[in-house]
Amino acid sequence: MASQRATADHQGGETLPEDAALKRTHFPAKAKHVIFCYMSGGVSHLDSFDPKPELQRLHGKSMPVAIERTQFNNNGNVMASPFKFRQHGESGMPVSELFPHLAGVVDELAVIRSMTTAVNEHAQGNFVMHSGFPFMGHPSAGAWCSYGLGCETDDLPGFVVLQSGGAVAPHGGVSLFSSGYLPAEHQGSILVADAQEAIRNLRPRGVRRLQQRRLEFASAIDSRFVSQTQHDSQVEAAIKNYETAFRMQASVPELCDLSQESLQTRQSYGLESKDSQMAAYGRQCLLARRLVEKGVRFIELSCLPQTPTGNQAPNPWDQHSGLEKGHRVMSRQVDQPIAALIKDLKDRGLLDETLIVWAGEFGRTPFSQGSDGRDHNPFGFSVWMAGGGVKGGVAYGATDELGYYTVENKLTVYDLWATVLHLLGVDHTKLTYRYSGRDFRLTDVHGEVISPVLV
């Protein structure tokens, strides 16, 4: 296996950290960091950011168009949204009552209503949304960003996955955060925000000086070994991981200590809320801001299991029944904390250099599953971006009057990640890695930048 660094003219590009595969960005970057708010389970576009009045008119009637095969094929009649939509902000963007706090910052959002995916099952959908491929073995978007652009700090990994409140990896498991065939140092490091030991086995087991001497001894042996392997990238990555882990013993506890944050900040993120789910997700959002300040390149946030049952931990937005209750629980968990994150980043002058991406693996059907749920819909759904070079208060693309199929400006996950890399100053076709005789990239052989939503 051999890596292939991306090459380009780099006209007007910016110098990157020493550990980056690219020495310079291909062009000036709008964003330096990415925060990925992943709504695992498939949040309903019809009940969040894509209102469809026609569903109200046809509620309870048979679908007027043919129904594609669904995950469970327990298909009912047209189902109107149980939530009211109102226009908000100077843009007049319609937002569901599920998201009153995000409605308050809607003029920062670029809502994409024409996203599609080729898969209709959770694990495959999660892999596609994270890596562009419907199966394990390929690097996550966070790993690609860390690999290509490096990290602006030596004390923390370039790709961090935050969890709290019992959150677990979505269906597909920790492979969703894998570095795949990229060097192992770029895999996602899981940080449990509310755990006594945020990263397992990080707490020092001896005095620092003794640890340092052991590390120096191991490094001397490793240096000889890596020479014998002709500087194998995986061996070099393992050595670097040990060194980073040593420094993280001090940096991670400091990062997770929120005692220096003001009461006002803690309240804005929901940390003081009686709702333990909101408080736990709010901790992730606040830590995401602190990770941006530290220079971490890519941060992924994790939804918590539904309350009070703790059901559907890997896919808590997946309401095949009881959609109204389930979506209310989940939106309350994330709405205030994410809105607070956007406001906080903006107040601190960090939103312009931080790109926030909000997405699930697919949308939901305009007809019911059973009596009060919705099945998976890969044919058209909504995601949004904010900050980092994105136009605020715009909606791009459209689904049909039922919200079933994309009918205007159809997009794929490849287009989304091509746009993210573009905002980071990277031509997505030129960030590649040679593996098994082929040059792989995050966007495979697809992807176009979604220029209309960019500043």
N, C-alpha and C positions, 0 to 999 in steps of 0.2 A: 504494500500500500504506500502511495506517495501523495502528498498534498500538492495542490496547484494553486498558487496565489493568484488572485484576480489581478488583471492588468488593465490599464486604461491610460488615457492622456492626462487625467487628473488636472485638467485646466481649471484653475480657480479652486482646487480642492484644499482641504485642511489637513495638517499633520495629525496623525493618530498616535495613540500610545504604542510603546515598543512591542507589546504583546499582540498587536493587531495583525491579521493576515494582510490587510491592506495597509500600505504605508501612509497613504493619503486618501481622503474621500475622493470620489470621482468628480464631485462638484460641491460647492458650499452647502453645508447641511442646514436645514431648518430646525431639526430636532437633534438632541444628543442622547435622549433617554426615551424608553417606551414603558408605559404601564399598561398591562393587558388585564382588563377586568373581565374574566371569563365566566359567563352565565351558563354553567354546565347544566344540561338537561333539555335545552331548547326553549328559551323564553318565547312567548307568543308575540309576534310582530303585530297581530291584529288587536292586541290588548295593551300595547305599549306605545309604539311610534308610527303606526300605519293605520289610521282610522278608516273604516269602511262603512259608510251609512247604508249601503245596499244590503248589508247583512241584517240591519234592523228591519228593513222592508220585507225581507224574505225569511225572517226568523221562523223556524219550525217547518218550513217547506222543504221539499226535495231539492237537491242541488240541480241547478239548471244546466250544468255541464257534466260531462263524464268524470267519474272519480278514478284517479290513479290508484294502484294498489298501495295500501298503507301498511304500517308496521303490524297492526293487529287485525285489520279488516273488519272492525266492529263499528261500521260507519253509520252515523245517523243523518239527521237533516241539518240544514243551515243553522248556524248558531251565532247569534249576535254577541257582540262584546258586552259583558255585564258591567263594564266600566265606562264612565263618561270621559269624553275628550274635550279639552278646551285649548284655545290658542293662547300662546304665551310669548312674552318678550317683544322686542321691536320687530322681530321677524314674523311674528304671528304663527310660529310653528305649533301645530297641534300635538299635545302630549296627553296621555292617559292620566286619570286621577291616581293611578298607581304610583306616579313619580312626581309628587308635588315639589320636591326639592330640586330634582333635575330640571323640572319645568322652569325653575328660577334662574337656571344658568343655560337655558336652551339656546341663547344667542352665541354660545361658545361651541355648540355641537354642529357637526356635519352628519346628518342622518342619511344613511344609504338604504334605500327601500327595495333594492333590486339584487340582493345577494342570492346566490344559488349554490348548491353543492350537489355532487353526483351520488351521494350516499344517503341512506335513510335510517341508519342504525347508530346508536350512541357511540360505541367504541370506534367504529370506522369514521363517524362524523368528527369525533374528537381528534383522531389522528390527522384527518384531512385539515381541520382548522389549525392544528398546531404545526404540522410539518409539510402539508401539501400532498401527502400520500395516505391511503386508507389503511395502512398497517404499520406495525412497529419496525424499527431498524433505521429510520431516517431521522436526521437532526430536527429538533424543535426550532421554531422561529427564534426563540430566545438564544439558543445555542449558535445559530447562524449570526445573529447580531453580535454576540460576544466574540465569536471567532473573527468575523470580518473587521469589527471596529475596536475590539479590545475593551478594557475597563479603565476608568479614570482613577481608580484606587488600587493599591496593592494589598489592602487589608480586607477586602471583601471580594466575593466572586463577581463575575460579570453578569451572571444570570441567576436571579434569586426567585424562588417560588414561596409565597407567604401562605401560611395556613393558620387557623385559629378555631376555637369553639368546636373541635371535633371534625373539622373539614378534612377530607381525604382527596386523593387524586381522582379525577373523573374516570369513567369507564375507559379502560386502556391502561390504567395504572401509571406508575412513575415513568414508564417508557415514553409517556407524552412529553416529558421534560428531558429526554435523552439527548446526548450529543451525537448519537448514531456513529457514523464513521469519522466525525470530526474529533480532534484531540479531546480527551476526557475532561480536561479542565473547563470545558465550555458547557458541560451538562448543568441542568438546573440544581441549585442547592436549596433544599427545603428548609425553611426557617419557620418554626412554630411560634407565632407571635406571643401567645399567652402561656407557653410552657416555661417551667422553671429553668430548663436547659433548652434554649431555643433551637439549637442544632445538637443532635445526639453526639455524645462522647467528646464534646468541646471543652468541658470543664477540666482545667489542669489537674493532673493526678500527682504532680510533684512541683518543686520550686522551679521558677522560671529559668534560673541560670543552669540548673541541671538539665532541664529540657533542651535548652539551647545547645549545650554541649553534645547531647545525644543527637540532635538534629545536624550539627556540624559533622559529627562522626559519620552519620548515615549519608550525608551529602558527599563526603569524600569517597565513600564506597560507591554511591550511585553514579558519581562522575566517571569513575573507571568503567562501570557497567554500561552506561549510556554510550561511551566511546566504543565499547565492544559490539554494541548493537547498531553501530553506525548512526547514532543519534535518532533512534526510533521515536517517532512523535508521541506514541502512547506512553513510553517509558519517561520521556521528558515531561509529559503532562502529569504523570503520577508524582514525580519529584516536585513539580511546581505545586501540586495540590497539598502535599505535606507542608510545604513552606507557607502557603496561604492559610492552612488550618492553624498553624502555630500563631500567626498574627491575628487570626479571628478570635482567639481566646480572649483577647482584650477588646477588639473592636465590636464584636457582637453583643456582649453584655452592655456596653456603652450605648450602642444603637437602640437596644430594646428598653433602656431606662427612660421612661417617659415623664419622670418626675420634674424635669426641667421645662416641660411644656406647660403653658398657662392653662388655667381652668377654662377660660373662654375657648381656647383651641380644643381642649378635650371635650367640652360640651358640644362644640360645633360638629365634631366628628361622631358624636353619639356615645363617647366612652363613658359618660356619666348616666346614660340611659338605663331605666329599669328593664328595658328589653335587652336581655343578655346576648341575643343574636346580633342586634344592631351594634352593641358595644364591642363584640368580638370582631365583627367585620370592620368596624371603625378603627380598631387597633391596626388591622392590616393596612388600611388606607393611610393612616398617619405614619406608619413605618415606611410605606411606599414613598411618601414625601421625604422622609429622612434618608432613605436609600438613594433617592435622586440627589439630594444634597451631598451625599458621600461619593457620588460618581458612578454608581452601579448602572450598567447599560440597559438591562431588561428586567422588569419586575412583573411577575404574574400574581394576581390575587385569586383566592379560592372561595367560592360560596360555601356556606355552612349547611348542614343537613336541616331539613324542615323541623319545625317545632310544632307541638310538644313531643311528637313520637320519635323524632330522630330518623325518620324514614328517608330513603333515597339519598343517602349521603353522597354517592358519586354523581348523581344527576338530579339535584333538588328542584330544578325548574320543570321537571317532567310530569305534568299534570294530565294524565290520561283520564282521570276523573277528578271531580272537585276542583276544577280550574280556578274558580273565583276565590275560594279560600286559600288554595296553594299559592297562587300568584300574589295575593295580598300579603301573605307571610313572607314570601321571598323579596318582594319589592320593598317592604318595610325594612328588611335586613340591609339592603344595599343602597337605597335611595339617598338618604341623608349623608352617609359617609362619603359616597362618591362625589356628590355635589360639594361637600365641604372640601374634599381634596382638590377639586377644580378651583374653587375660590381661594384656597390657601396657596396653591401654586401660583395663581395669578397675583395675589397680594405680595408674594415674595419675589416676583419677577421671574418665576421658573416655568410658567405655563408655555411661554414662547419656545422654550427649548425642550419641553416634555410632551410627547405624544401619548394621549390616552386612547386606547382601543377598547370598545365594549362590544362583546359578541357572544353568541351561543353557537352550537354546532348546526342548528337548523331552526326553522320556524314551526308554526302549528297550523293545522287545517282550519278552513272556514266552516266546516261542518263538524258536528259533535262526534266524539267517540262515546258510545253509550249515551248517557243523558246529559252529562255536564262536564265532559273533558274534551280535549283536542288531541289528535294524533300528530305524528311527525309530518312536517312539510318541507321538503328540500327544494321546492320549485320557485320559491320566492320568500325572502325574509329580510329583516332589518338588522343592521349593525350601525354603530356610530363611532366617530373619531372626534377628538377635541385637542386643541393646543398645537404646538409644534409645526406650524406652517399650514394648518387646516383653516378653511373659511368657516366662520361660525354662523349659525342661524340659517343653514341651507339644507334642503332636502334634495337628494339626487336619485333618479331612477324611480320606477313605479311598478307595482303589481296591478293586476286587473281589478275590476270593481268588487270582486269577492275576496281579493287578497290571496288568491290561489297560485297564480303563475306570474312570473315577471314578464312585463310587456314593454318595458322601456328601459334602455341602458342596462341590459343584463350583465351581471358581474359574477366573478368566481372568487374563491379564496386566493387564487394566484394573483388576481388583480389587487386584492387587499394588501397582500404582503409585498407586491411590487411597489405599491404606494408607500408603505411603511419604510421600506429600504430607500426609496427615492427621497423621502423626507429626512432620512439619516445621511443623505449625501452619497448614496450608493446606487449605481446602475445594477439592477437585479440580475441582468444577464451576464454580468462580469464578476459576480461573487460566486466562485465555483470551488469544488473540491473533487480531485480525481480519485475515484474509488472503483476497483474492479474494472478498470479499463474505460471508464466513462466519467465525464465531468458532470457531477451532480450540482444542483442549486435548489434553493428554497422554492422557487417557482417552477421547477421541473423544466418544461419547454414551453411554458405558457406565460401569461401575465402581461397586463398593460397598466400603466400608471393612471389612476383616476384623476386626471388633471382638473376637471371642472370643480372639484371640491378643495383645490389647493389655492393658497394665497398667491 
